[in-house]
Every structure is written in C-alpha cells, then in structure tokens.
Amino acid sequence: MAKPFLSIEQLTQRYPDRTGGEFTVFENASFGVEKGEFVCILGHSGCGKSTIMNILAGLAEPSSGVVKMDGMHVSGPSLDRGVVFQNYSLLPWLSALKNVTFGVAARFPQWDKAKVVEHSTAFLAKVGLAGDTIHRKPSQLSGGMRQRVSIARAFANEPKLLLLDEPFGALDALTRGTIQDELIKVWSDTDQTVFMITHDIDEAILLADRILLMTNGPMAQVAESVEITIPRPRNRTSIVEHPNYYAIRNHLVQFLGQRSAELAGQLGGEGLNSPKTVHIDLKDDTDTENPDPAPMLRAVEG
Amino acid sequence: MKMLTENKKAAVLSILILVIGCLIWEVSIPAQKTAGELTEYELLTGGGQPKAGVPPPTDVLSKAWEQLSNPFYDAGPNDKGIGIQIGYSIYRVLTGYLLAAVIAIPLGFLIGMSSVAHKALNPFIQVLRPISPLAWMPLALFIIQDSEASAIFVIFICSIWPMLINTAFGVAGVREDWVNVARTHELGPVKTAFTVILPAAAPTIVTGMRISIGIAWLVIVAAEMLVGGTGIGYYVWNEWNNLDLTSVIFSILMIGVVGMLLDSIFGLLQRTVAYTE
C-alpha cells in the first residue's frame, strides 16, 4: 500500500500526572492525509486534538510514534507546515500587511521587497481585505478580520501542509460563515493540503473531504474516518438539501453524542488503530454504515 | 460664553495656581529692615547688611533671566554658567546610563529567556539592588581614584537595576503564541530576538529605561555634591556655601526642568513602541 502524503503512525502522548503515574492523552493514533485533501478532526475537549495539531506543527514532541510528510520524518517546526492558531497569533505591533509579509519574507528569502508585498497583498485580497484596512494594526481590526489576516498569512506561505487549529472558534456565527466561504474560495484556488480541528459539525461537513472522529480522552483513539460524499463546490445554503447531508450529520452527531464515550479506551490494540472508513452515500449501495436506509415510499399496485 | 476645552481649563487653572503661589511667597517674605533706622553701633558691626533670607520670587525670576541670557560663560572654576554646569551633569548621567543599558538589556534578555540564568543571578540582583547608589561612592573613589569616573560609576550602578529587571520581566512575559509564530516561520534565535521578542518586550523595557533615567537624574545631584568640581549638584552646594539662596532656588528649578525633559523624551519613546493587543 502506498504511503499517504502525510502519515501519522502509532502516535502516543503521555504526561506525568500528579500522583507520579502517567496520563495517556491518546494512544497509537494512526491515520493518513492525501495530498490536496481537506481533513477535519472532530472530538470532545480533552481528546488531544490540539496536541496532535501541535505535534504536526512541530511545536510539541510525541511520547512515541512518528509523523512522516512526503516520506520525511517530521521534527521541529518548519515553513512546510503552516499554522493558523485559534487566537490568530498576529504580531500586534505590525500592520495586517506586515504580518503577512513577515511570513512571506521568511518563506521566500530570495524575493525582493516589492514582490513580497505584491504576493502578500494578493492573498489579503483573496480573503476580502484590501485598501486602507491592510495597513491597520490588529487591535484596530475586528476578530473576523484578524482571522482573515491569519489565514492569508498561512496561505501566502504556500506550505505543503496547512494546519488550522479551531480557526473560527472565537468568532460569532455570522462572521464564521463568511470566513468559511472565504476559506473554501482560497483553498479551491490552490491544491493545499489542509488539516483542521473543529468543534462544529456543520463546519466540518461543509469544508472537509474527510472527517476523523476521535473518542473521548483519556486514552483517546481516532476511531472513524467519515468520507463526505457531497460534491464540490459546496454552498452553505444548498448543502443541506443534498440527500447525504443529514445522513452524515446524524452519523456524526450520534458518534459525538454517544459512541465517542462508549468507545473510549476500548480500541486499545497493538498497532491496529487505523480508523475505520465510513462511507455514507444514499445513492449507491456501498454504504457500510446504513445498510438498510429508510425505503422510499412506493405506490403499490392492486 | 463659549465652553473651554478640558486642556484649556487645566492650563488656566495651572497658571492661576502658579500666580497665587508666587503671590503668597512674595507676601510672606518679611520686609528687610531699612538701613536708615540703624544706630551707629549697628552700622559699625555690619548690621547694615541685609540679613540672609529666603528671596522673593521676583529675585529668583531676575536671577533666572540673568543666568539664562548667558548660560555658557566660564569665569574660572567657581563661576561657570548654568548651561555648562547642567551640561556636565547630563554628560555624566548619559555616560553612566548608556553603559548600564549596554549591560542591562542583553543581560536582561538572558535572564528573561533562561530560567537557569534567572535563578542563578536573582540572589545577586536582590542584594545589590536595594543598596543606595551613594553607598558605593567611597569604594568607587578608592578603586577608580578619579572623582569624575566615580560619579559616572554611581550613575551606572543606580540605573542598571530597573533596566535589568524590566527587560528580564518583559522578555519572560512574551506571549508563547508569538514565539510559536517565529518558530513555525523557522526564524533563527537572533532573528526571533530582534523581530519578535524585542518588539514584544519593548514597552516593558522602555518603562524600565524611563525609571532608570529618573533615578539617575536624582542621584547625579547628590553625587556631584560629594565629588565637587562641576555639575548642577556641585553648583547647588557651592551657592549654598555662598549663601546665595536665589541661585539655590533657581538651580533647584532647573534640576526639575531638566529632569522633566529627560523623562518626556522617554515618554515619547514609550509611545512609539507601545502596542495594543
């Protein structure tokens, strides 16, 4: 079997607890992400989503296990892996534009200043920031605008892998919607591989190609990999009309509401922890999860 | 009647307080006895000289006018213009202060970034910091054997602590997120120090520098009273020995004005490095 572009193998994170023992956040997490794929990870707080994200970003070291990208071992932070943090992490003493050029200049040191500015301005425009706004400091921007700058900074760097750590968590629902649309727009223009943490089921269905589901911590597992069988381009208003939407959504809600707790700590086996692939598509018969979908009402003759 | 702005109201009030204060001062100075009423004996014993007293503000004003219209005259070791005296003081303050900054800011970075360095150096800082800078004077005079350099050393030792402590505090308090931004952008340690940590800690560092310059200016007056020769501190003491209270009051005012100017320079600097999160 060919190795995926990004492969997470047997990742385990343990912390010493107060009693001198060890506390296992997650164990033997193994999954892969293909190039150009948009993968969301869903799970309750405390299941170690952010820890996985920090390990992928190179900001934390796992207790055991490896992360390979393009066949290369990942260790330490790198410009190949861009991060959008939940709290934007913009440098408050720099203007929006300078925050982006800061990253671009680090990524492309051979570029001259004019090219860096041009490239940065173009990416800010892609997330809907232009004109006078880009010369303002982050404190003079709204939360939504700040997160746009942060997204522009990450995309402008054209990393091989983009990590989004609950990027819309701190935003109100309306702003979140607009920026999700902008994220899809920027993403579809590039062939960016994205790995995103979220708490929001609808957001995950709208954005992702595939959703990884984690069981509750401690001893969390990546239990399932749910394929989103809704064709792109997707749109927040029309997506709900797609027949697969509620089937997928119900599956996710049911998992998070019930099975994430039931499965917690159960799957602990030796190495056999690749998530089960779940394919829900009411139009074909490969549905493994719902083998007997509600039959359509049919007129019965005589 | 049109409304005055808040600033104008405050300015009017300030001037009013100044005028009333000066008037009270002027009135409360007892009138000098006129020489005509003295007996011959009193005249012979020198009683005709007006007694030394606190001069009225008008005398101080005319003294200020006289001094400030020719601030840089030099008529021998004990008679130099106020500009020259202040110049000497500022020169000493800035020399000691800059030496302190050159050591305190890099050392503060080290202490702020490494908790081992912090723990190792903290006991020394805590013991050395509360020592009155003038207590170093005898030791400085003995070791350095030069009064000028000793005064500079005293300035150095008093201005190093606030800068050192504030730099360390500012650097240690830089948000982890910003450091992570530098890490994910593969910035080297030197680049991270200059492009992320320095601007992030700058407001705290400059606050420390502002406190230091204030302390340095306080201390230079006392130090110059001890070492003598030149400087505004020496000038105050010299005029006291001359019983020229007009000059004493005038130089006290000048010390205040120069201190305020030094402080406002750092206030400006503080505003340029400030940021809101």
Interface residues (C-beta under 8 A of the other chain):
Chain A: A57 G58 L59 P77 S78 L79 R81 G82 V83 F85 N87 S89 L91 P92 W93 F102 G103 A106 R107 K137 P138 S139 N157
Chain B: D177 W178 N180 V181 R183 T184 H185 E186 L187 T195 V196 P199 A200 A202 V273 Y275 T276 E277
